[in-house]
Amino acid sequence: MGIITLLITISVTIAILFLGVFYWNMKSGQYDDTYTPSVRMLFDDKPGSAETKKSESKKSDKNQVSV
């Protein structure tokens, strides 16, 4: 029974350690995406994408049955 208590204590300690390292990395900006915003302006949007979305929403409204 003593070994289970020891293993649980070690497991919780390691989990808290990993959580602390993860939080530290988040605060230091380790996971910030600095590449995508600079490349996003190089790709064009599909022409008529706003019109396509509007027509698709109208089509989906027609498929619904009103009671």
Buried (B, 14 or more C-beta within 10 A) or exposed (E): EEEEEEEEEEEEEEEEEEEEEEEEEEEEEEEEEEEEEEEEEEEEEEEEEEEEEEEEEEEEEEEEEEE
